[in-house]
Amino acid sequence: MIKLTRISKEPFILNADLIRYVESRPDTYITLVSGERVVVLESMDVVLERAVQYQQQKHLIPAPRRLVAGT
């Protein structure tokens, strides 16, 4: 998940796995795999950086340990 800001200055969290592509026109448009488009204040480079960081971190965080009764 990455934190972004809508053009209306409202912050929101986006599941970066759903990004199909990002365009700069001059506003930054994010098109999701569903076809929905979101316009954000962040630059295309910032969105790319956050999405890459998310993907890197996603694979580095270990799964939570399950407690087993009697241990």
PDB file of N, H, CA, C and O in Angstrom:
ATOM      1  N   MET A   1       0.844  -1.168   0.000  1.00  0.00           N
ATOM      2  CA  MET A   1       0.000   0.000   0.000  1.00  0.00           C
ATOM      3  C   MET A   1       0.891   1.233   0.000  1.00  0.00           C
ATOM      4  O   MET A   1       1.920   1.271   0.674  1.00  0.00           O
ATOM      5  N   ILE A   2       0.477   2.245  -0.770  1.00  0.00           N
ATOM      6  H   ILE A   2      -0.359   2.214  -1.318  1.00  0.00           H
ATOM      7  CA  ILE A   2       1.237   3.488  -0.803  1.00  0.00           C
ATOM      8  C   ILE A   2       0.306   4.658  -0.501  1.00  0.00           C
ATOM      9  O   ILE A   2      -0.857   4.667  -0.905  1.00  0.00           O
ATOM     10  N   LYS A   3       0.836   5.633   0.210  1.00  0.00           N
ATOM     11  H   LYS A   3       1.781   5.626   0.538  1.00  0.00           H
ATOM     12  CA  LYS A   3       0.055   6.815   0.569  1.00  0.00           C
ATOM     13  C   LYS A   3       0.249   7.869  -0.513  1.00  0.00           C
ATOM     14  O   LYS A   3       1.375   8.217  -0.870  1.00  0.00           O
ATOM     15  N   LEU A   4      -0.877   8.372  -1.030  1.00  0.00           N
ATOM     16  H   LEU A   4      -1.792   8.090  -0.740  1.00  0.00           H
ATOM     17  CA  LEU A   4      -0.868   9.392  -2.073  1.00  0.00           C
ATOM     18  C   LEU A   4      -1.864  10.489  -1.711  1.00  0.00           C
ATOM     19  O   LEU A   4      -2.575  10.398  -0.711  1.00  0.00           O
ATOM     20  N   THR A   5      -1.901  11.532  -2.550  1.00  0.00           N
ATOM     21  H   THR A   5      -1.323  11.605  -3.363  1.00  0.00           H
ATOM     22  CA  THR A   5      -2.800  12.657  -2.308  1.00  0.00           C
ATOM     23  C   THR A   5      -3.615  12.939  -3.563  1.00  0.00           C
ATOM     24  O   THR A   5      -3.064  13.172  -4.639  1.00  0.00           O
ATOM     25  N   ARG A   6      -4.929  12.913  -3.409  1.00  0.00           N
ATOM     26  H   ARG A   6      -5.376  12.723  -2.535  1.00  0.00           H
ATOM     27  CA  ARG A   6      -5.805  13.252  -4.538  1.00  0.00           C
ATOM     28  C   ARG A   6      -5.584  14.709  -4.932  1.00  0.00           C
ATOM     29  O   ARG A   6      -5.053  15.491  -4.144  1.00  0.00           O
ATOM     30  N   ILE A   7      -5.981  15.069  -6.122  1.00  0.00           N
ATOM     31  H   ILE A   7      -6.412  14.433  -6.762  1.00  0.00           H
ATOM     32  CA  ILE A   7      -5.830  16.434  -6.619  1.00  0.00           C
ATOM     33  C   ILE A   7      -6.578  17.426  -5.717  1.00  0.00           C
ATOM     34  O   ILE A   7      -6.248  18.611  -5.673  1.00  0.00           O
ATOM     35  N   SER A   8      -7.600  16.917  -4.996  1.00  0.00           N
ATOM     36  H   SER A   8      -7.869  15.955  -5.032  1.00  0.00           H
ATOM     37  CA  SER A   8      -8.362  17.752  -4.056  1.00  0.00           C
ATOM     38  C   SER A   8      -7.653  17.887  -2.703  1.00  0.00           C
ATOM     39  O   SER A   8      -8.209  18.432  -1.750  1.00  0.00           O
ATOM     40  N   LYS A   9      -6.413  17.379  -2.638  1.00  0.00           N
ATOM     41  H   LYS A   9      -5.961  16.936  -3.412  1.00  0.00           H
ATOM     42  CA  LYS A   9      -5.558  17.417  -1.445  1.00  0.00           C
ATOM     43  C   LYS A   9      -5.999  16.462  -0.338  1.00  0.00           C
ATOM     44  O   LYS A   9      -5.587  16.606   0.813  1.00  0.00           O
ATOM     45  N   GLU A  10      -6.826  15.501  -0.683  1.00  0.00           N
ATOM     46  H   GLU A  10      -7.161  15.384  -1.618  1.00  0.00           H
ATOM     47  CA  GLU A  10      -7.268  14.480   0.269  1.00  0.00           C
ATOM     48  C   GLU A  10      -6.310  13.287   0.211  1.00  0.00           C
ATOM     49  O   GLU A  10      -6.159  12.679  -0.848  1.00  0.00           O
ATOM     50  N   PRO A  11      -5.660  12.941   1.330  1.00  0.00           N
ATOM     51  CA  PRO A  11      -4.761  11.788   1.316  1.00  0.00           C
ATOM     52  C   PRO A  11      -5.549  10.481   1.242  1.00  0.00           C
ATOM     53  O   PRO A  11      -6.672  10.391   1.739  1.00  0.00           O
ATOM     54  N   PHE A  12      -4.953   9.481   0.622  1.00  0.00           N
ATOM     55  H   PHE A  12      -4.041   9.553   0.218  1.00  0.00           H
ATOM     56  CA  PHE A  12      -5.574   8.155   0.549  1.00  0.00           C
ATOM     57  C   PHE A  12      -4.481   7.110   0.384  1.00  0.00           C
ATOM     58  O   PHE A  12      -3.334   7.427   0.070  1.00  0.00           O
ATOM     59  N   ILE A  13      -4.861   5.867   0.602  1.00  0.00           N
ATOM     60  H   ILE A  13      -5.792   5.610   0.857  1.00  0.00           H
ATOM     61  CA  ILE A  13      -3.936   4.739   0.468  1.00  0.00           C
ATOM     62  C   ILE A  13      -4.350   3.924  -0.757  1.00  0.00           C
ATOM     63  O   ILE A  13      -5.524   3.595  -0.926  1.00  0.00           O
ATOM     64  N   LEU A  14      -3.386   3.606  -1.597  1.00  0.00           N
ATOM     65  H   LEU A  14      -2.432   3.873  -1.459  1.00  0.00           H
ATOM     66  CA  LEU A  14      -3.645   2.848  -2.818  1.00  0.00           C
ATOM     67  C   LEU A  14      -2.889   1.524  -2.771  1.00  0.00           C
ATOM     68  O   LEU A  14      -1.711   1.482  -2.414  1.00  0.00           O
ATOM     69  N   ASN A  15      -3.567   0.460  -3.131  1.00  0.00           N
ATOM     70  H   ASN A  15      -4.524   0.493  -3.421  1.00  0.00           H
ATOM     71  CA  ASN A  15      -2.911  -0.838  -3.263  1.00  0.00           C
ATOM     72  C   ASN A  15      -2.072  -0.799  -4.539  1.00  0.00           C
ATOM     73  O   ASN A  15      -2.612  -0.844  -5.644  1.00  0.00           O
ATOM     74  N   ALA A  16      -0.765  -0.716  -4.385  1.00  0.00           N
ATOM     75  H   ALA A  16      -0.326  -0.679  -3.487  1.00  0.00           H
ATOM     76  CA  ALA A  16       0.129  -0.560  -5.537  1.00  0.00           C
ATOM     77  C   ALA A  16       0.086  -1.762  -6.482  1.00  0.00           C
ATOM     78  O   ALA A  16       0.491  -1.650  -7.639  1.00  0.00           O
ATOM     79  N   ASP A  17      -0.395  -2.903  -6.005  1.00  0.00           N
ATOM     80  H   ASP A  17      -0.723  -2.994  -5.065  1.00  0.00           H
ATOM     81  CA  ASP A  17      -0.519  -4.070  -6.884  1.00  0.00           C
ATOM     82  C   ASP A  17      -1.574  -3.859  -7.967  1.00  0.00           C
ATOM     83  O   ASP A  17      -1.599  -4.587  -8.959  1.00  0.00           O
ATOM     84  N   LEU A  18      -2.439  -2.872  -7.783  1.00  0.00           N
ATOM     85  H   LEU A  18      -2.419  -2.280  -6.977  1.00  0.00           H
ATOM     86  CA  LEU A  18      -3.522  -2.635  -8.733  1.00  0.00           C
ATOM     87  C   LEU A  18      -3.170  -1.615  -9.811  1.00  0.00           C
ATOM     88  O   LEU A  18      -3.998  -1.325 -10.675  1.00  0.00           O
ATOM     89  N   ILE A  19      -1.959  -1.068  -9.774  1.00  0.00           N
ATOM     90  H   ILE A  19      -1.287  -1.303  -9.072  1.00  0.00           H
ATOM     91  CA  ILE A  19      -1.565  -0.058 -10.763  1.00  0.00           C
ATOM     92  C   ILE A  19      -1.268  -0.731 -12.094  1.00  0.00           C
ATOM     93  O   ILE A  19      -0.459  -1.654 -12.178  1.00  0.00           O
ATOM     94  N   ARG A  20      -1.944  -0.246 -13.133  1.00  0.00           N
ATOM     95  H   ARG A  20      -2.601   0.505 -13.064  1.00  0.00           H
ATOM     96  CA  ARG A  20      -1.680  -0.737 -14.486  1.00  0.00           C
ATOM     97  C   ARG A  20      -0.603   0.127 -15.129  1.00  0.00           C
ATOM     98  O   ARG A  20       0.386  -0.390 -15.648  1.00  0.00           O
ATOM     99  N   TYR A  21      -0.798   1.462 -15.096  1.00  0.00           N
ATOM    100  H   TYR A  21      -1.601   1.882 -14.674  1.00  0.00           H
ATOM    101  CA  TYR A  21       0.230   2.375 -15.559  1.00  0.00           C
ATOM    102  C   TYR A  21       0.016   3.767 -14.987  1.00  0.00           C
ATOM    103  O   TYR A  21      -1.059   4.090 -14.483  1.00  0.00           O
ATOM    104  N   VAL A  22       1.073   4.594 -15.077  1.00  0.00           N
ATOM    105  H   VAL A  22       1.946   4.332 -15.487  1.00  0.00           H
ATOM    106  CA  VAL A  22       1.070   5.955 -14.541  1.00  0.00           C
ATOM    107  C   VAL A  22       1.485   6.894 -15.663  1.00  0.00           C
ATOM    108  O   VAL A  22       2.430   6.621 -16.403  1.00  0.00           O
ATOM    109  N   GLU A  23       0.758   8.016 -15.779  1.00  0.00           N
ATOM    110  H   GLU A  23      -0.010   8.238 -15.178  1.00  0.00           H
ATOM    111  CA  GLU A  23       1.051   8.995 -16.827  1.00  0.00           C
ATOM    112  C   GLU A  23       1.202  10.386 -16.220  1.00  0.00           C
ATOM    113  O   GLU A  23       0.613  10.694 -15.184  1.00  0.00           O
ATOM    114  N   SER A  24       1.990  11.206 -16.874  1.00  0.00           N
ATOM    115  H   SER A  24       2.468  10.956 -17.716  1.00  0.00           H
ATOM    116  CA  SER A  24       2.134  12.609 -16.489  1.00  0.00           C
ATOM    117  C   SER A  24       1.616  13.454 -17.638  1.00  0.00           C
ATOM    118  O   SER A  24       2.169  13.409 -18.736  1.00  0.00           O
ATOM    119  N   ARG A  25       0.519  14.257 -17.393  1.00  0.00           N
ATOM    120  H   ARG A  25       0.069  14.294 -16.501  1.00  0.00           H
ATOM    121  CA  ARG A  25      -0.152  14.955 -18.506  1.00  0.00           C
ATOM    122  C   ARG A  25      -0.601  16.363 -18.244  1.00  0.00           C
ATOM    123  O   ARG A  25      -1.660  16.583 -18.831  1.00  0.00           O
ATOM    124  N   PRO A  26      -0.191  17.311 -17.616  1.00  0.00           N
ATOM    125  CA  PRO A  26       0.911  17.389 -16.660  1.00  0.00           C
ATOM    126  C   PRO A  26       0.545  16.850 -15.275  1.00  0.00           C
ATOM    127  O   PRO A  26       1.444  16.544 -14.492  1.00  0.00           O
ATOM    128  N   ASP A  27      -0.757  16.722 -14.945  1.00  0.00           N
ATOM    129  H   ASP A  27      -1.487  16.971 -15.581  1.00  0.00           H
ATOM    130  CA  ASP A  27      -1.103  16.069 -13.678  1.00  0.00           C
ATOM    131  C   ASP A  27      -0.754  14.585 -13.787  1.00  0.00           C
ATOM    132  O   ASP A  27      -0.636  14.047 -14.888  1.00  0.00           O
ATOM    133  N   THR A  28      -0.593  13.940 -12.657  1.00  0.00           N
ATOM    134  H   THR A  28      -0.690  14.377 -11.763  1.00  0.00           H
ATOM    135  CA  THR A  28      -0.251  12.520 -12.646  1.00  0.00           C
ATOM    136  C   THR A  28      -1.525  11.687 -12.586  1.00  0.00           C
ATOM    137  O   THR A  28      -2.297  11.778 -11.632  1.00  0.00           O
ATOM    138  N   TYR A  29      -1.733  10.877 -13.617  1.00  0.00           N
ATOM    139  H   TYR A  29      -1.106  10.803 -14.393  1.00  0.00           H
ATOM    140  CA  TYR A  29      -2.887   9.985 -13.722  1.00  0.00           C
ATOM    141  C   TYR A  29      -2.416   8.557 -13.463  1.00  0.00           C
ATOM    142  O   TYR A  29      -1.448   8.087 -14.062  1.00  0.00           O
ATOM    143  N   ILE A  30      -3.124   7.874 -12.554  1.00  0.00           N
ATOM    144  H   ILE A  30      -3.910   8.256 -12.068  1.00  0.00           H
ATOM    145  CA  ILE A  30      -2.843   6.468 -12.294  1.00  0.00           C
ATOM    146  C   ILE A  30      -4.028   5.668 -12.807  1.00  0.00           C
ATOM    147  O   ILE A  30      -5.162   5.883 -12.379  1.00  0.00           O
ATOM    148  N   THR A  31      -3.765   4.751 -13.718  1.00  0.00           N
ATOM    149  H   THR A  31      -2.844   4.576 -14.065  1.00  0.00           H
ATOM    150  CA  THR A  31      -4.806   3.877 -14.228  1.00  0.00           C
ATOM    151  C   THR A  31      -4.650   2.525 -13.552  1.00  0.00           C
ATOM    152  O   THR A  31      -3.571   1.931 -13.558  1.00  0.00           O
ATOM    153  N   LEU A  32      -5.744   2.049 -12.969  1.00  0.00           N
ATOM    154  H   LEU A  32      -6.620   2.532 -12.964  1.00  0.00           H
ATOM    155  CA  LEU A  32      -5.735   0.777 -12.254  1.00  0.00           C
ATOM    156  C   LEU A  32      -6.117  -0.362 -13.189  1.00  0.00           C
ATOM    157  O   LEU A  32      -6.633  -0.127 -14.282  1.00  0.00           O
ATOM    158  N   VAL A  33      -5.866  -1.583 -12.768  1.00  0.00           N
ATOM    159  H   VAL A  33      -5.446  -1.774 -11.881  1.00  0.00           H
ATOM    160  CA  VAL A  33      -6.191  -2.741 -13.606  1.00  0.00           C
ATOM    161  C   VAL A  33      -7.688  -2.818 -13.896  1.00  0.00           C
ATOM    162  O   VAL A  33      -8.091  -3.431 -14.885  1.00  0.00           O
ATOM    163  N   SER A  34      -8.512  -2.207 -13.054  1.00  0.00           N
ATOM    164  H   SER A  34      -8.184  -1.709 -12.251  1.00  0.00           H
ATOM    165  CA  SER A  34      -9.960  -2.193 -13.257  1.00  0.00           C
ATOM    166  C   SER A  34     -10.388  -1.181 -14.321  1.00  0.00           C
ATOM    167  O   SER A  34     -11.537  -1.188 -14.763  1.00  0.00           O
ATOM    168  N   GLY A  35      -9.453  -0.304 -14.733  1.00  0.00           N
ATOM    169  H   GLY A  35      -8.519  -0.298 -14.374  1.00  0.00           H
ATOM    170  CA  GLY A  35      -9.772   0.753 -15.686  1.00  0.00           C
ATOM    171  C   GLY A  35     -10.059   2.080 -15.006  1.00  0.00           C
ATOM    172  O   GLY A  35     -10.106   3.118 -15.666  1.00  0.00           O
ATOM    173  N   GLU A  36     -10.251   2.058 -13.681  1.00  0.00           N
ATOM    174  H   GLU A  36     -10.213   1.215 -13.144  1.00  0.00           H
ATOM    175  CA  GLU A  36     -10.490   3.293 -12.924  1.00  0.00           C
ATOM    176  C   GLU A  36      -9.231   4.154 -12.987  1.00  0.00           C
ATOM    177  O   GLU A  36      -8.113   3.638 -12.980  1.00  0.00           O
ATOM    178  N   ARG A  37      -9.429   5.494 -13.050  1.00  0.00           N
ATOM    179  H   ARG A  37     -10.337   5.913 -13.055  1.00  0.00           H
ATOM    180  CA  ARG A  37      -8.305   6.422 -13.083  1.00  0.00           C
ATOM    181  C   ARG A  37      -8.349   7.315 -11.857  1.00  0.00           C
ATOM    182  O   ARG A  37      -9.417   7.737 -11.414  1.00  0.00           O
ATOM    183  N   VAL A  38      -7.173   7.595 -11.318  1.00  0.00           N
ATOM    184  H   VAL A  38      -6.306   7.252 -11.678  1.00  0.00           H
ATOM    185  CA  VAL A  38      -7.036   8.461 -10.154  1.00  0.00           C
ATOM    186  C   VAL A  38      -6.014   9.537 -10.507  1.00  0.00           C
ATOM    187  O   VAL A  38      -4.959   9.239 -11.066  1.00  0.00           O
ATOM    188  N   VAL A  39      -6.334  10.793 -10.177  1.00  0.00           N
ATOM    189  H   VAL A  39      -7.191  11.035  -9.723  1.00  0.00           H
ATOM    190  CA  VAL A  39      -5.401  11.894 -10.398  1.00  0.00           C
ATOM    191  C   VAL A  39      -4.808  12.272  -9.051  1.00  0.00           C
ATOM    192  O   VAL A  39      -5.539  12.492  -8.086  1.00  0.00           O
ATOM    193  N   VAL A  40      -3.471  12.348  -8.983  1.00  0.00           N
ATOM    194  H   VAL A  40      -2.877  12.169  -9.768  1.00  0.00           H
ATOM    195  CA  VAL A  40      -2.793  12.625  -7.718  1.00  0.00           C
ATOM    196  C   VAL A  40      -1.855  13.819  -7.852  1.00  0.00           C
ATOM    197  O   VAL A  40      -1.442  14.194  -8.950  1.00  0.00           O
ATOM    198  N   LEU A  41      -1.530  14.404  -6.696  1.00  0.00           N
ATOM    199  H   LEU A  41      -1.865  14.100  -5.805  1.00  0.00           H
ATOM    200  CA  LEU A  41      -0.603  15.542  -6.669  1.00  0.00           C
ATOM    201  C   LEU A  41       0.849  15.115  -6.851  1.00  0.00           C
ATOM    202  O   LEU A  41       1.656  15.881  -7.378  1.00  0.00           O
ATOM    203  N   GLU A  42       1.191  13.897  -6.418  1.00  0.00           N
ATOM    204  H   GLU A  42       0.535  13.275  -5.990  1.00  0.00           H
ATOM    205  CA  GLU A  42       2.562  13.432  -6.518  1.00  0.00           C
ATOM    206  C   GLU A  42       2.977  13.283  -7.985  1.00  0.00           C
ATOM    207  O   GLU A  42       2.152  13.009  -8.857  1.00  0.00           O
ATOM    208  N   SER A  43       4.270  13.469  -8.230  1.00  0.00           N
ATOM    209  H   SER A  43       4.940  13.691  -7.522  1.00  0.00           H
ATOM    210  CA  SER A  43       4.791  13.300  -9.590  1.00  0.00           C
ATOM    211  C   SER A  43       4.822  11.818  -9.964  1.00  0.00           C
ATOM    212  O   SER A  43       4.722  10.940  -9.107  1.00  0.00           O
ATOM    213  N   MET A  44       4.961  11.567 -11.248  1.00  0.00           N
ATOM    214  H   MET A  44       5.042  12.280 -11.944  1.00  0.00           H
ATOM    215  CA  MET A  44       5.054  10.196 -11.730  1.00  0.00           C
ATOM    216  C   MET A  44       6.262   9.503 -11.098  1.00  0.00           C
ATOM    217  O   MET A  44       6.185   8.325 -10.748  1.00  0.00           O
ATOM    218  N   ASP A  45       7.373  10.220 -10.949  1.00  0.00           N
ATOM    219  H   ASP A  45       7.436  11.177 -11.234  1.00  0.00           H
ATOM    220  CA  ASP A  45       8.574   9.634 -10.351  1.00  0.00           C
ATOM    221  C   ASP A  45       8.353   9.249  -8.893  1.00  0.00           C
ATOM    222  O   ASP A  45       8.843   8.212  -8.446  1.00  0.00           O
ATOM    223  N   VAL A  46       7.617  10.076  -8.144  1.00  0.00           N
ATOM    224  H   VAL A  46       7.219  10.919  -8.507  1.00  0.00           H
ATOM    225  CA  VAL A  46       7.330   9.777  -6.736  1.00  0.00           C
ATOM    226  C   VAL A  46       6.436   8.544  -6.640  1.00  0.00           C
ATOM    227  O   VAL A  46       6.674   7.675  -5.801  1.00  0.00           O
ATOM    228  N   VAL A  47       5.413   8.455  -7.487  1.00  0.00           N
ATOM    229  H   VAL A  47       5.219   9.161  -8.169  1.00  0.00           H
ATOM    230  CA  VAL A  47       4.528   7.279  -7.484  1.00  0.00           C
ATOM    231  C   VAL A  47       5.346   6.031  -7.804  1.00  0.00           C
ATOM    232  O   VAL A  47       5.179   5.001  -7.151  1.00  0.00           O
ATOM    233  N   LEU A  48       6.211   6.109  -8.784  1.00  0.00           N
ATOM    234  H   LEU A  48       6.346   6.946  -9.314  1.00  0.00           H
ATOM    235  CA  LEU A  48       7.064   4.975  -9.150  1.00  0.00           C
ATOM    236  C   LEU A  48       7.948   4.574  -7.972  1.00  0.00           C
ATOM    237  O   LEU A  48       8.051   3.392  -7.645  1.00  0.00           O
ATOM    238  N   GLU A  49       8.581   5.550  -7.340  1.00  0.00           N
ATOM    239  H   GLU A  49       8.498   6.510  -7.606  1.00  0.00           H
ATOM    240  CA  GLU A  49       9.465   5.265  -6.208  1.00  0.00           C
ATOM    241  C   GLU A  49       8.710   4.571  -5.070  1.00  0.00           C
ATOM    242  O   GLU A  49       9.195   3.590  -4.507  1.00  0.00           O
ATOM    243  N   ARG A  50       7.530   5.080  -4.739  1.00  0.00           N
ATOM    244  H   ARG A  50       7.136   5.877  -5.197  1.00  0.00           H
ATOM    245  CA  ARG A  50       6.742   4.477  -3.655  1.00  0.00           C
ATOM    246  C   ARG A  50       6.263   3.080  -4.019  1.00  0.00           C
ATOM    247  O   ARG A  50       6.249   2.188  -3.171  1.00  0.00           O
ATOM    248  N   ALA A  51       5.872   2.883  -5.268  1.00  0.00           N
ATOM    249  H   ALA A  51       5.883   3.608  -5.957  1.00  0.00           H
ATOM    250  CA  ALA A  51       5.398   1.567  -5.696  1.00  0.00           C
ATOM    251  C   ALA A  51       6.535   0.547  -5.662  1.00  0.00           C
ATOM    252  O   ALA A  51       6.330  -0.598  -5.259  1.00  0.00           O
ATOM    253  N   VAL A  52       7.717   0.953  -6.077  1.00  0.00           N
ATOM    254  H   VAL A  52       7.883   1.883  -6.404  1.00  0.00           H
ATOM    255  CA  VAL A  52       8.874   0.049  -6.052  1.00  0.00           C
ATOM    256  C   VAL A  52       9.249  -0.267  -4.612  1.00  0.00           C
ATOM    257  O   VAL A  52       9.517  -1.424  -4.287  1.00  0.00           O
ATOM    258  N   GLN A  53       9.273   0.744  -3.739  1.00  0.00           N
ATOM    259  H   GLN A  53       9.056   1.683  -4.003  1.00  0.00           H
ATOM    260  CA  GLN A  53       9.577   0.511  -2.321  1.00  0.00           C
ATOM    261  C   GLN A  53       8.561  -0.453  -1.705  1.00  0.00           C
ATOM    262  O   GLN A  53       8.929  -1.346  -0.943  1.00  0.00           O
ATOM    263  N   TYR A  54       7.291  -0.269  -2.038  1.00  0.00           N
ATOM    264  H   TYR A  54       6.992   0.457  -2.657  1.00  0.00           H
ATOM    265  CA  TYR A  54       6.248  -1.162  -1.532  1.00  0.00           C
ATOM    266  C   TYR A  54       6.519  -2.598  -1.954  1.00  0.00           C
ATOM    267  O   TYR A  54       6.449  -3.512  -1.132  1.00  0.00           O
ATOM    268  N   GLN A  55       6.827  -2.800  -3.224  1.00  0.00           N
ATOM    269  H   GLN A  55       6.884  -2.058  -3.892  1.00  0.00           H
ATOM    270  CA  GLN A  55       7.075  -4.152  -3.719  1.00  0.00           C
ATOM    271  C   GLN A  55       8.300  -4.767  -3.047  1.00  0.00           C
ATOM    272  O   GLN A  55       8.307  -5.961  -2.744  1.00  0.00           O
ATOM    273  N   GLN A  56       9.327  -3.967  -2.814  1.00  0.00           N
ATOM    274  H   GLN A  56       9.322  -2.998  -3.060  1.00  0.00           H
ATOM    275  CA  GLN A  56      10.522  -4.473  -2.150  1.00  0.00           C
ATOM    276  C   GLN A  56      10.218  -4.846  -0.706  1.00  0.00           C
ATOM    277  O   GLN A  56      10.631  -5.909  -0.241  1.00  0.00           O
ATOM    278  N   GLN A  57       9.508  -3.991   0.002  1.00  0.00           N
ATOM    279  H   GLN A  57       9.173  -3.127  -0.375  1.00  0.00           H
ATOM    280  CA  GLN A  57       9.191  -4.234   1.404  1.00  0.00           C
ATOM    281  C   GLN A  57       8.219  -5.390   1.571  1.00  0.00           C
ATOM    282  O   GLN A  57       8.286  -6.126   2.556  1.00  0.00           O
ATOM    283  N   LYS A  58       7.338  -5.548   0.635  1.00  0.00           N
ATOM    284  H   LYS A  58       7.284  -4.950  -0.165  1.00  0.00           H
ATOM    285  CA  LYS A  58       6.332  -6.604   0.706  1.00  0.00           C
ATOM    286  C   LYS A  58       6.979  -7.980   0.830  1.00  0.00           C
ATOM    287  O   LYS A  58       6.434  -8.867   1.487  1.00  0.00           O
ATOM    288  N   HIS A  59       8.105  -8.155   0.219  1.00  0.00           N
ATOM    289  H   HIS A  59       8.548  -7.434  -0.315  1.00  0.00           H
ATOM    290  CA  HIS A  59       8.769  -9.452   0.222  1.00  0.00           C
ATOM    291  C   HIS A  59       9.776  -9.602   1.359  1.00  0.00           C
ATOM    292  O   HIS A  59      10.328 -10.686   1.551  1.00  0.00           O
ATOM    293  N   LEU A  60      10.023  -8.538   2.113  1.00  0.00           N
ATOM    294  H   LEU A  60       9.575  -7.658   1.957  1.00  0.00           H
ATOM    295  CA  LEU A  60      11.005  -8.589   3.191  1.00  0.00           C
ATOM    296  C   LEU A  60      10.384  -8.750   4.568  1.00  0.00           C
ATOM    297  O   LEU A  60      11.075  -9.103   5.524  1.00  0.00           O
ATOM    298  N   ILE A  61       9.096  -8.498   4.677  1.00  0.00           N
ATOM    299  H   ILE A  61       8.535  -8.211   3.900  1.00  0.00           H
ATOM    300  CA  ILE A  61       8.439  -8.583   5.974  1.00  0.00           C
ATOM    301  C   ILE A  61       8.017 -10.030   6.214  1.00  0.00           C
ATOM    302  O   ILE A  61       7.232 -10.579   5.441  1.00  0.00           O
ATOM    303  N   PRO A  62       8.528 -10.651   7.271  1.00  0.00           N
ATOM    304  CA  PRO A  62       8.147 -12.049   7.532  1.00  0.00           C
ATOM    305  C   PRO A  62       6.693 -12.155   7.971  1.00  0.00           C
ATOM    306  O   PRO A  62       6.135 -11.231   8.563  1.00  0.00           O
ATOM    307  N   ALA A  63       6.101 -13.284   7.673  1.00  0.00           N
ATOM    308  H   ALA A  63       6.554 -14.035   7.192  1.00  0.00           H
ATOM    309  CA  ALA A  63       4.716 -13.538   8.092  1.00  0.00           C
ATOM    310  C   ALA A  63       4.671 -13.634   9.611  1.00  0.00           C
ATOM    311  O   ALA A  63       5.635 -14.089  10.225  1.00  0.00           O
ATOM    312  N   PRO A  64       3.569 -13.212  10.228  1.00  0.00           N
ATOM    313  CA  PRO A  64       3.479 -13.300  11.685  1.00  0.00           C
ATOM    314  C   PRO A  64       3.517 -14.755  12.144  1.00  0.00           C
ATOM    315  O   PRO A  64       3.017 -15.652  11.466  1.00  0.00           O
ATOM    316  N   ARG A  65       4.122 -14.964  13.311  1.00  0.00           N
ATOM    317  H   ARG A  65       4.529 -14.235  13.861  1.00  0.00           H
ATOM    318  CA  ARG A  65       4.200 -16.319  13.869  1.00  0.00           C
ATOM    319  C   ARG A  65       2.870 -16.683  14.497  1.00  0.00           C
ATOM    320  O   ARG A  65       2.221 -15.847  15.126  1.00  0.00           O
ATOM    321  N   ARG A  66       2.474 -17.907  14.329  1.00  0.00           N
ATOM    322  H   ARG A  66       3.002 -18.586  13.819  1.00  0.00           H
ATOM    323  CA  ARG A  66       1.244 -18.403  14.937  1.00  0.00           C
ATOM    324  C   ARG A  66       1.581 -19.062  16.266  1.00  0.00           C
ATOM    325  O   ARG A  66       2.529 -19.841  16.368  1.00  0.00           O
ATOM    326  N   LEU A  67       0.809 -18.743  17.257  1.00  0.00           N
ATOM    327  H   LEU A  67       0.039 -18.110  17.174  1.00  0.00           H
ATOM    328  CA  LEU A  67       1.012 -19.365  18.561  1.00  0.00           C
ATOM    329  C   LEU A  67       0.321 -20.723  18.586  1.00  0.00           C
ATOM    330  O   LEU A  67      -0.821 -20.861  18.146  1.00  0.00           O
ATOM    331  N   VAL A  68       1.017 -21.704  19.097  1.00  0.00           N
ATOM    332  H   VAL A  68       1.944 -21.592  19.454  1.00  0.00           H
ATOM    333  CA  VAL A  68       0.477 -23.051  19.205  1.00  0.00           C
ATOM    334  C   VAL A  68       0.205 -23.310  20.677  1.00  0.00           C
ATOM    335  O   VAL A  68       1.054 -23.032  21.524  1.00  0.00           O
ATOM    336  N   ALA A  69      -0.963 -23.836  20.985  1.00  0.00           N
ATOM    337  H   ALA A  69      -1.653 -24.061  20.297  1.00  0.00           H
ATOM    338  CA  ALA A  69      -1.333 -24.112  22.380  1.00  0.00           C
ATOM    339  C   ALA A  69      -0.314 -25.035  23.028  1.00  0.00           C
ATOM    340  O   ALA A  69       0.103 -26.036  22.446  1.00  0.00           O
ATOM    341  N   GLY A  70       0.080 -24.674  24.254  1.00  0.00           N
ATOM    342  H   GLY A  70      -0.258 -23.861  24.727  1.00  0.00           H
ATOM    343  CA  GLY A  70       1.010 -25.506  25.002  1.00  0.00           C
ATOM    344  C   GLY A  70       2.468 -25.174  24.754  1.00  0.00           C
ATOM    345  O   GLY A  70       3.347 -25.878  25.250  1.00  0.00           O
ATOM    346  N   THR A  71       2.756 -24.101  23.985  1.00  0.00           N
ATOM    347  H   THR A  71       2.041 -23.529  23.581  1.00  0.00           H
ATOM    348  CA  THR A  71       4.157 -23.741  23.765  1.00  0.00           C
ATOM    349  C   THR A  71       4.492 -22.423  24.381  1.00  0.00           C
ATOM    350  O   THR A  71       5.633 -21.971  24.288  1.00  0.00           O
TER     351      THR A  71
END
